[in-house]
Amino acid sequence: MAKNGRPTAYTPELGEKICELISEDLTLEEIAKKPGFPSERTILRWAISDKLPEFCHLYDRAREIQGHAWQERLRSVHKKVSFYYDEEGNMRTDTGSVNLLKLESENLKWLMSKRLPKQFGDKPDPAKDQPKQRRYVIEPIKTPKTDRGLGE
């Protein structure tokens, strides 16, 4: 155990709990602040360790689930828009909340495209991926006419 009381020894139970918290959308920073959990650095070391393939698999799966949770959250962003009534009693949209939610949705879309590019990344445009075709025109070589009768 480390001096600051954080466990540095991996156990399958601890690995499962960490991955459960990741899939619930907690950051590694938030997890590391919880009592009895290792530091962010330790968790990341475990996630790339060849000695812990079971944790690597759980970690990847938790991140995938987290990406799908972001998709669900993105689907409900529009429900958070704030409204108010003006002096005349007309319902108005709070533009500040709209801008904040727009930023949140853009961030979620970007994170999803990076975390799960096959599912949420930009789809390749076949027209853009094709190299431009060049057209070559081949003209016959014209030979100069000479006095010897070799040309036409």
Stockholm file with secondary structure:
# STOCKHOLM 1.0

chainA/1-152         MAKNGRPTAYTPELGEKICELISEDLTLEEIAKKPGFPSERTILRWAISDKLPEFCHLYDRAREIQGHAWQERLRSVHKKVSFYYDEEGNMRTDTGSVNLLKLESENLKWLMSKRLPKQFGDKPDPAKDQPKQRRYVIEPIKTPKTDRGLGE
#=GR chainA/1-152 SS CCTTSCCCSCCHHHHHHHHHHHHTTCCHHHHHHSTTCCCHHHHHHHHHCTTCHHHHHHHHHHHHHHHHHHHHHHHTGGGGCCEEECTTSCEEECHHHHHHHHHHHHHHHHHHHHHSHHHHSCCCCHHHHSCCCCCCCCCCCCCCCCTTSCCC
#=GC SS_cons         CCTTSCCCSCCHHHHHHHHHHHHTTCCHHHHHHSTTCCCHHHHHHHHHCTTCHHHHHHHHHHHHHHHHHHHHHHHTGGGGCCEEECTTSCEEECHHHHHHHHHHHHHHHHHHHHHSHHHHSCCCCHHHHSCCCCCCCCCCCCCCCCTTSCCC
//
